[in-house]
Amino acid sequence: MDGDNDLTQFTWFHGKLSSSDAYLMLNTEPKGTFLVRCSSRSGCYVVSWVSNDDGLIIHTLVQPRTDGGYDIEGDKRSYTSIPHIVQAYAAHLTRHVPNNGNIRQ
């Protein structure tokens, strides 16, 4: 749960997916393909995405702020929700790996 957002309603959310499983899901996908998953760090999320045509996969940590919202590793802006992050990065996150109703608990 992301504040008021039930992330399970979004097909890009995969729940408790490991970074190695995320890599396996993304390693043959084109640039811009992404998924969002729970981090091994409590309360945090990760946006895993294919960043270039060579297939480099990046795992970007998303941390909750004490005053609400989220911070992204390497970004000075703050975001109100996980869907807000996906929308803000839409130029880079162009295609998602659907969870097909299989969200890892």
TORBA-91623 format. One record per residue (C-alpha): residue in three letters; x, y, z; residue number from 1. Coordinates in Angstrom, 1 decimal. Example, Ala and Ser with C-alpha at 12.3 -4.5 7.8 and 13.67 -1.06 7.14 Angstrom:
! residues 2
{atom "Ala"; {12.3; -4.5; 7.8}; 1} {atom "Ser"; {13.7; -1.1; 7.1}; 2} 
! end
This chain:
! residues 105
{atom "Met"; {0.0; 0.0; 0.0}; 1} {atom "Asp"; {1.3; 3.4; -1.0}; 2} {atom "Gly"; {-0.6; 5.9; 1.1}; 3} {atom "Asp"; {-4.0; 6.0; -0.5}; 4} {atom "Asn"; {-2.9; 3.9; -3.5}; 5} {atom "Asp"; {-3.4; 0.1; -3.6}; 6} {atom "Leu"; {-0.4; -0.7; -5.8}; 7} {atom "Thr"; {-1.9; -4.2; -6.6}; 8} {atom "Gln"; {-4.3; -2.4; -9.0}; 9} {atom "Phe"; {-1.4; -1.5; -11.3}; 10} {atom "Thr"; {-0.2; -4.1; -13.7}; 11} {atom "Trp"; {3.4; -2.7; -13.4}; 12} {atom "Phe"; {3.6; -3.6; -9.7}; 13} {atom "His"; {5.1; -7.0; -8.9}; 14} {atom "Gly"; {5.2; -7.1; -5.1}; 15} {atom "Lys"; {8.0; -8.9; -3.4}; 16} {atom "Leu"; {10.1; -9.7; -6.5}; 17} {atom "Ser"; {13.8; -10.1; -5.9}; 18} {atom "Ser"; {16.3; -8.1; -7.9}; 19} {atom "Ser"; {17.6; -11.2; -9.6}; 20} {atom "Asp"; {14.0; -12.2; -10.7}; 21} {atom "Ala"; {13.5; -8.6; -11.9}; 22} {atom "Tyr"; {16.7; -8.9; -13.9}; 23} {atom "Leu"; {15.5; -12.2; -15.5}; 24} {atom "Met"; {12.2; -10.6; -16.4}; 25} {atom "Leu"; {13.8; -7.6; -18.0}; 26} {atom "Asn"; {17.0; -8.8; -19.6}; 27} {atom "Thr"; {15.5; -9.6; -23.0}; 28} {atom "Glu"; {13.2; -6.6; -23.0}; 29} {atom "Pro"; {13.7; -3.3; -25.0}; 30} {atom "Lys"; {14.9; 0.0; -23.7}; 31} {atom "Gly"; {12.3; 1.7; -21.5}; 32} {atom "Thr"; {10.7; -1.5; -20.1}; 33} {atom "Phe"; {10.1; -1.4; -16.4}; 34} {atom "Leu"; {8.5; -2.9; -13.4}; 35} {atom "Val"; {8.0; -1.7; -9.8}; 36} {atom "Arg"; {8.6; -4.0; -6.8}; 37} {atom "Cys"; {9.0; -4.0; -3.1}; 38} {atom "Ser"; {12.6; -3.4; -1.9}; 39} {atom "Ser"; {14.3; -5.7; 0.6}; 40} {atom "Arg"; {14.5; -2.5; 2.7}; 41} {atom "Ser"; {11.4; -2.1; 4.8}; 42} {atom "Gly"; {8.9; 0.4; 3.5}; 43} {atom "Cys"; {10.9; 1.1; 0.3}; 44} {atom "Tyr"; {10.2; 0.3; -3.4}; 45} {atom "Val"; {12.4; -0.2; -6.4}; 46} {atom "Val"; {11.8; 0.8; -10.0}; 47} {atom "Ser"; {13.7; -1.8; -12.2}; 48} {atom "Trp"; {14.1; -0.7; -15.8}; 49} {atom "Val"; {16.1; -1.2; -19.0}; 50} {atom "Ser"; {18.0; 2.0; -19.4}; 51} {atom "Asn"; {19.7; 1.7; -22.8}; 52} {atom "Asp"; {19.8; -0.3; -26.0}; 53} {atom "Asp"; {22.6; -2.5; -24.7}; 54} {atom "Gly"; {20.1; -3.9; -22.1}; 55} {atom "Leu"; {21.7; -2.3; -19.0}; 56} {atom "Ile"; {19.2; -2.9; -16.2}; 57} {atom "Ile"; {19.0; -0.3; -13.4}; 58} {atom "His"; {17.4; -0.8; -10.0}; 59} {atom "Thr"; {16.4; 2.6; -8.5}; 60} {atom "Leu"; {15.6; 2.8; -4.8}; 61} {atom "Val"; {12.4; 4.7; -3.8}; 62} {atom "Gln"; {12.4; 5.7; -0.2}; 63} {atom "Pro"; {9.4; 7.1; 1.8}; 64} {atom "Arg"; {9.7; 10.5; 3.4}; 65} {atom "Thr"; {8.9; 11.0; 7.0}; 66} {atom "Asp"; {6.6; 13.9; 6.1}; 67} {atom "Gly"; {4.8; 11.8; 3.3}; 68} {atom "Gly"; {5.7; 11.1; -0.3}; 69} {atom "Tyr"; {8.8; 9.6; -1.7}; 70} {atom "Asp"; {12.4; 10.4; -2.7}; 71} {atom "Ile"; {14.2; 8.7; -5.5}; 72} {atom "Glu"; {17.9; 7.9; -5.3}; 73} {atom "Gly"; {19.8; 10.5; -7.4}; 74} {atom "Asp"; {16.7; 12.8; -7.9}; 75} {atom "Lys"; {16.3; 16.1; -5.9}; 76} {atom "Arg"; {12.6; 16.2; -6.4}; 77} {atom "Ser"; {10.0; 14.6; -4.1}; 78} {atom "Tyr"; {7.0; 12.6; -5.3}; 79} {atom "Thr"; {3.6; 12.2; -3.8}; 80} {atom "Ser"; {3.1; 8.5; -4.7}; 81} {atom "Ile"; {4.6; 5.6; -6.6}; 82} {atom "Pro"; {2.1; 6.2; -9.6}; 83} {atom "His"; {3.3; 9.8; -9.6}; 84} {atom "Ile"; {6.9; 8.6; -10.1}; 85} {atom "Val"; {5.9; 6.3; -12.9}; 86} {atom "Gln"; {4.0; 9.3; -14.6}; 87} {atom "Ala"; {6.9; 11.7; -14.0}; 88} {atom "Tyr"; {9.4; 9.3; -15.6}; 89} {atom "Ala"; {7.1; 8.3; -18.5}; 90} {atom "Ala"; {9.6; 9.5; -21.1}; 91} {atom "His"; {12.0; 6.8; -19.9}; 92} {atom "Leu"; {9.6; 4.2; -18.5}; 93} {atom "Thr"; {7.7; 3.5; -21.8}; 94} {atom "Arg"; {6.6; -0.1; -21.5}; 95} {atom "His"; {6.0; -2.2; -18.4}; 96} {atom "Val"; {6.2; -5.9; -17.7}; 97} {atom "Pro"; {2.6; -6.9; -16.7}; 98} {atom "Asn"; {2.2; -8.9; -13.5}; 99} {atom "Asn"; {-0.6; -10.9; -15.1}; 100} {atom "Gly"; {-2.4; -11.0; -11.8}; 101} {atom "Asn"; {0.6; -12.7; -10.1}; 102} {atom "Ile"; {1.8; -10.3; -7.4}; 103} {atom "Arg"; {4.4; -11.8; -5.1}; 104} {atom "Gln"; {3.5; -11.6; -1.4}; 105} 
! end
